Amino acid sequence: RPSSPNLALNLSLGLLIGVLVGGASAIAVESAYAGFTTAEDVERRLQVRCAGSVPLLESVDTHAGSPLETIAAYPGGAFTESMRSVLAAIRQSPDSRNQVIAVTSAMPDEGKTTIAACLARTAAIAHERVAIIDCDVVRRQLSLSYGMTTGLQGLGVIFDGSVKIDAVPSSDVLGGAVLFAITEPFDQGVRLLEQGKLNRVIAQLREQFDLIILDCAPVLPIAETRDIVALADNVIVVTRWRYTTDRVVRAALKKLPLQALGDLGVVLNR
């Protein structure tokens, strides 16, 4: 047999070196990662409470084609239960009202509109009177996602007084929750808080609904969000699991009027 190379020795050394290099690389990547993995991460690094974790839909054994369909088809499933946990955490907060919940995020694409819609449907199928308001005049993602387009009654006609709040129908897609949508784009530069219009709408809704959810725009790119959340009793900041860095979330929290908020919690999404 050849005296060199020693195949068994080389394979053993290659395996050992591969394990050591792979392990060192994994440790280096994990140490450099700045996202959130657990509720303890959130509370230790942000000094705010974690209001819950929502699983990636595809990772749940029993799920339908979309989050809203999953809540309707599997009201006792793990995904729906995660939404109930978020609602329970909010209602256990020190604030005595816990009626108006603002849902926002640091940046776009965190899933905050999906979370807001799912919270509304979860409460609605429990026979609560629920209203959800699209407060993002720039993207209108909630309104567009659920077919609230031009020609339907929305915030614009409520603000100008041509339609009363009572005339807005409930939305079947949200399980009976009333969706106050932005059916037509506002004029450039127009905002919801002008002349106290949104304030008056929320004040009226408090008299008619058990739960009011405000689907707000992300905090960092849209300045008005910082004022809208001050109208809520509770604020949820949605952040994607192992995606959004703590530096970005911390910057968003610094922009919020924390002294005006009854309670604030972070939800880890996906």
C-alpha positions as CSV (number, residue, x, y, z in Angstrom):
1,R,0.0,0.0,0.0
2,P,1.2,3.6,-0.5
3,S,2.9,5.2,2.5
4,S,1.3,8.5,1.6
5,P,-1.3,10.0,1.7
6,N,-2.8,8.5,4.8
7,L,-6.5,8.5,3.9
8,A,-7.9,7.7,7.3
9,L,-5.8,10.3,9.0
10,N,-6.6,13.0,6.5
11,L,-10.4,12.3,6.7
12,S,-10.2,12.5,10.5
13,L,-8.3,15.8,10.5
14,G,-10.7,17.2,7.9
15,L,-13.7,16.3,10.0
16,L,-12.1,17.8,13.1
17,I,-11.2,21.0,11.4
18,G,-14.6,21.3,9.8
19,V,-16.4,20.9,13.1
20,L,-14.1,23.5,14.8
21,V,-14.5,26.0,12.0
22,G,-18.2,25.5,11.7
23,G,-18.7,25.8,15.4
24,A,-16.6,28.9,15.6
25,S,-18.5,30.5,12.6
26,A,-21.9,29.7,14.2
27,I,-20.8,31.3,17.5
28,A,-19.5,34.4,15.7
29,V,-22.7,34.8,13.7
30,E,-24.9,34.3,16.8
31,S,-22.9,36.8,18.8
32,A,-23.1,39.4,16.1
33,Y,-26.8,39.0,15.6
34,A,-28.9,41.9,17.0
35,G,-32.4,40.7,16.5
36,F,-34.8,39.3,19.2
37,T,-35.2,35.6,19.7
38,T,-37.1,35.3,23.0
39,A,-39.4,37.4,25.3
40,E,-36.4,37.6,27.7
41,D,-34.4,39.3,24.9
42,V,-37.1,41.9,24.4
43,E,-37.4,42.7,28.1
44,R,-33.7,42.7,28.9
45,R,-32.6,44.8,25.9
46,L,-35.5,47.2,25.5
47,Q,-36.7,47.5,29.1
48,V,-40.3,47.0,28.0
49,R,-42.5,44.0,28.4
50,C,-43.1,41.4,25.7
51,A,-46.9,41.1,25.2
52,G,-46.6,37.8,23.3
53,S,-45.2,35.8,20.4
54,V,-47.1,34.9,17.2
55,P,-45.8,31.8,15.3
56,L,-45.1,31.7,11.6
57,L,-48.4,30.4,10.1
58,E,-46.7,27.6,8.2
59,S,-45.0,26.3,11.3
60,V,-48.4,25.5,13.0
61,D,-49.8,22.0,12.4
62,T,-53.4,23.2,11.9
63,H,-53.6,26.2,9.6
64,A,-55.5,27.4,6.6
65,G,-54.4,29.5,3.6
66,S,-54.2,32.8,5.5
67,P,-54.0,34.0,9.2
68,L,-57.6,35.2,9.1
69,E,-58.9,32.0,7.6
70,T,-56.9,30.1,10.2
71,I,-58.6,31.9,13.1
72,A,-62.0,31.1,11.5
73,A,-61.3,27.5,10.7
74,Y,-59.3,26.6,13.9
75,P,-60.6,28.8,16.7
76,G,-58.9,26.4,19.2
77,G,-55.6,26.2,17.3
78,A,-52.2,27.3,18.3
79,F,-52.2,30.4,16.0
80,T,-55.6,31.6,17.3
81,E,-54.5,31.0,20.9
82,S,-51.4,33.2,20.4
83,M,-53.7,36.0,19.5
84,R,-55.8,35.4,22.6
85,S,-52.6,35.5,24.6
86,V,-51.7,38.9,23.2
87,L,-55.2,40.3,24.0
88,A,-55.0,38.8,27.5
89,A,-51.6,40.4,28.1
90,I,-53.0,43.8,27.0
91,R,-56.0,43.5,29.3
92,Q,-53.8,42.6,32.3
93,S,-52.0,45.9,31.9
94,P,-52.2,48.6,34.7
95,D,-54.3,50.9,32.5
96,S,-57.9,50.8,33.7
97,R,-59.5,51.2,30.3
98,N,-57.7,48.9,27.8
99,Q,-60.3,49.7,25.2
100,V,-58.3,51.4,22.4
101,I,-55.2,49.5,21.1
102,A,-52.8,51.1,18.7
103,V,-50.8,48.5,16.6
104,T,-47.6,49.8,15.0
105,S,-44.0,48.8,14.2
106,A,-40.6,50.4,13.8
107,M,-40.4,49.9,10.0
108,P,-42.6,48.5,7.2
109,D,-43.0,44.7,6.6
110,E,-43.1,43.7,10.2
111,G,-46.6,42.2,9.9
112,K,-48.4,44.8,12.1
113,T,-51.4,45.0,9.8
114,T,-51.9,41.3,9.8
115,I,-51.6,41.3,13.6
116,A,-54.2,44.1,13.9
117,A,-56.7,42.3,11.7
118,C,-56.2,39.0,13.5
119,L,-56.7,40.6,16.9
120,A,-59.9,42.2,15.6
121,R,-61.2,38.9,14.3
122,T,-60.2,37.0,17.4
123,A,-62.2,39.4,19.6
124,A,-65.1,39.5,17.2
125,I,-65.6,35.7,17.1
126,A,-65.8,35.9,20.9
127,H,-68.9,38.1,20.5
128,E,-67.2,41.4,21.4
129,R,-68.2,44.6,19.6
130,V,-65.0,45.4,17.7
131,A,-63.9,48.3,15.4
132,I,-60.7,48.6,13.5
133,I,-59.5,51.8,11.9
134,D,-56.9,52.1,9.1
135,C,-54.7,54.9,10.4
136,D,-52.0,54.6,7.6
137,V,-52.9,57.3,5.1
138,V,-49.7,56.6,3.0
139,R,-50.0,52.8,2.3
140,R,-53.6,52.1,3.3
141,Q,-52.6,48.4,3.5
142,L,-55.4,47.4,5.8
143,S,-58.0,48.9,3.4
144,L,-56.5,47.6,0.2
145,S,-55.9,44.1,1.6
146,Y,-59.6,43.6,2.4
147,G,-61.1,45.1,-0.7
148,M,-62.2,48.5,0.7
149,T,-61.7,50.5,-2.5
150,T,-63.1,53.5,-4.2
151,G,-66.9,53.8,-4.0
152,L,-67.3,52.3,-0.5
153,Q,-67.9,54.3,2.7
154,G,-64.7,55.1,4.6
155,L,-63.1,57.6,6.8
156,G,-63.2,60.3,4.2
157,V,-67.0,60.6,4.1
158,I,-67.1,60.2,7.9
159,F,-64.7,63.1,8.4
160,D,-66.6,65.4,6.1
161,G,-69.9,64.6,7.8
162,S,-71.7,63.1,4.8
163,V,-72.0,59.7,6.4
164,K,-72.5,58.9,10.1
165,I,-70.4,56.3,11.9
166,D,-73.5,54.1,12.4
167,A,-73.9,53.7,8.6
168,V,-70.6,51.9,8.2
169,P,-71.4,48.1,7.7
170,S,-69.5,45.4,9.5
171,S,-67.0,43.4,7.5
172,D,-67.5,39.6,7.1
173,V,-63.8,39.0,6.4
174,L,-63.0,40.3,9.9
175,G,-65.6,38.1,11.6
176,G,-68.1,40.9,12.1
177,A,-65.7,43.6,13.2
178,V,-66.5,47.0,11.8
179,L,-63.7,48.2,9.5
180,F,-63.2,51.9,9.1
181,A,-61.1,52.0,5.9
182,I,-59.4,54.7,3.8
183,T,-61.3,53.9,0.6
184,E,-59.9,56.8,-1.4
185,P,-56.5,58.4,-1.0
186,F,-56.4,61.6,1.0
187,D,-55.0,64.7,-0.7
188,Q,-51.2,65.1,-0.5
189,G,-50.1,66.2,2.9
190,V,-53.5,65.7,4.6
191,R,-53.3,63.8,7.9
192,L,-55.9,62.1,10.2
193,L,-55.3,64.4,13.2
194,E,-56.1,67.6,11.4
195,Q,-58.9,69.6,13.1
196,G,-59.3,66.8,15.7
197,K,-61.2,64.6,13.2
198,L,-59.7,61.3,14.3
199,N,-60.0,62.3,18.0
200,R,-63.8,62.8,17.6
201,V,-64.2,59.5,15.7
202,I,-62.4,57.6,18.5
203,A,-64.4,59.4,21.2
204,Q,-67.7,58.3,19.5
205,L,-66.5,54.7,19.0
206,R,-65.7,54.4,22.7
207,E,-69.4,54.7,23.4
208,Q,-70.3,51.9,20.9
209,F,-67.6,49.3,20.9
210,D,-65.9,47.0,23.4
211,L,-62.5,47.1,21.5
212,I,-61.1,49.6,19.1
213,I,-57.9,48.8,17.2
214,L,-55.9,51.4,15.4
215,D,-53.7,50.0,12.6
216,C,-51.1,52.7,12.6
217,A,-48.2,53.4,10.1
218,P,-44.7,52.5,11.1
219,V,-43.2,54.9,13.7
220,L,-39.8,55.8,12.1
221,P,-40.9,56.8,8.5
222,I,-44.3,58.4,9.4
223,A,-44.2,61.2,12.0
224,E,-48.0,61.3,12.6
225,T,-48.0,57.9,14.1
226,R,-46.3,59.3,17.2
227,D,-49.3,61.5,17.8
228,I,-51.9,58.9,16.9
229,V,-50.7,56.4,19.4
230,A,-51.2,59.0,22.2
231,L,-54.9,58.6,21.6
232,A,-54.8,54.9,22.6
233,D,-54.9,53.2,26.0
234,N,-52.4,50.6,24.9
235,V,-49.7,50.3,22.2
236,I,-48.4,47.2,20.6
237,V,-45.1,47.4,18.7
238,V,-44.8,44.5,16.3
239,T,-41.3,43.3,15.5
240,R,-40.3,40.3,13.3
241,W,-38.6,37.5,15.1
242,R,-34.8,37.4,14.4
243,Y,-35.3,40.1,11.7
244,T,-35.5,43.6,13.2
245,T,-32.4,44.8,15.1
246,D,-32.8,46.1,18.6
247,R,-31.2,49.4,17.5
248,V,-34.1,50.0,15.1
249,V,-36.8,49.1,17.7
250,R,-35.1,51.2,20.4
251,A,-35.0,54.2,18.0
252,A,-38.7,53.8,17.4
253,L,-39.5,53.6,21.1
254,K,-37.7,56.8,21.7
255,K,-40.0,58.6,19.3
256,L,-43.1,57.5,21.1
257,P,-44.7,59.7,23.8
258,L,-44.2,57.2,26.5
259,Q,-45.4,59.5,29.2
260,A,-48.8,59.7,27.4
261,L,-49.2,56.0,27.0
262,G,-51.1,53.8,29.5
263,D,-49.2,50.7,28.5
264,L,-46.7,49.5,25.8
265,G,-45.7,46.0,24.8
266,V,-43.7,44.4,22.1
267,V,-45.1,41.4,20.1
268,L,-42.6,39.0,18.4
269,N,-44.1,38.1,15.0
270,R,-43.4,35.1,12.8
